[in-house]
Amino acid sequence: MPRLSIVIPCLGGATEFEDTLVSVLQNRPAQCEVIVVHALPYDDPYGLQDEVRFIRVSGKPGLVQLANTGIEAAKSEIVHILGCRLTVQEGWAETALQHFKNSQIAAVSPLIVAPHDQQVTAAGVSYGAGGRRKIVGAGLAQANHKLNKLKVAGPTLEAGFYRREALLALGGWQELVGDVAADVDLAQSLIALDLTTVVATDSVLHELRPAARSAGFAYGRALERLFWRQYASANPAWAIICHMLVVMFETATRLPNGDALTTLLGRAVGLMHAGTTSKYRHSLEQSRQALEAAAEPSTLSMSAAREERMYSAPETQQRRRAA
């Protein structure tokens, strides 16, 4: 069994992932598998089928669906999600893998660096008061000593190393919060399970191009859903006040770009998920039980984890007795 599965999710055509794939094949560590999960047709003109598994997802998937498909197909205990706008260098994976010797570490976040000025564009994500998704480390120089002290909730969706068993127990990234907020939602779930994420400052990924700016209806809906999933019921009044301030600030900053109204509309639709916190907490408890009960990572199934969340515990027991 390989010790690392590298999953490259790609929404576009071959030109989107070829540079990323070439850098992986040139620098990959021993005993790893490479999986490209793509949305558009690819006829493998270079005959890479013996070195790379190509998995096509039909329809119009998002990055979350592609990443989940890759996790399900992976064969190793540690999985690396690598966005197709990034390239790697020699030794980038070995540094990250060393951290998994600590059983409490479920995820490792590498640095994403802009090659033209060696500035960090992301070292991970965190969750702020009022439902803010924040990029950690952006703007710091790669040599800045502050990077060694950064605290992150989790990796970004396009750049992270994970214990596969933790991802399977959680049912992977949640499509309902979309590509915009799935990473910080997963990060908060790992924290709730008492699992840790660390930053590997020696694991460096270089950007081929800047990250696309998220905006509009889907953006607003995703962040609103995120807030109500992660709603801090211990101090509800303070959480609501912070959330209102976040929405007001976001609206003001987006007015010049012309997408403030569509973002607000998305927020309004996302309000339909108000009151889903208890369901989320219940699913976390099921994830905790799955991790405790699993003798081997391979006994977990992402699809089974999702199915379990559709039923309460008594209903689940009835189904099992009937089977």
Secondary structure, DSSP 8 states (H G I E B T S, - for coil): --SEEEEEEESS-HHHHHHHHHHHHHH--SSEEEEEEESS----TT--TTTEEEEE--SS--HHHHHHHHHHH--SSEEEEE-TTEEE-TTHHHHHHHGGGSTTEEEEEEEEEETTTTEEEESEEEEETTTEEEEESTT-BTT-GGGGG---SB-BTTEEEEEHHHHHHHTSS-GGGHHHHHHHHHHHHHHHTT-EEEEEEEEEEEESS------HHHHHHHHHHHHHHS--TTSHHHHHHHHHHHHHHHHHHHGGGT-HHHHHHHHHHHGGGTT-HHHHHHHHHHHHHHHHH-SSGGG--HHHHHHHTTS-HHHHHHHHHH-
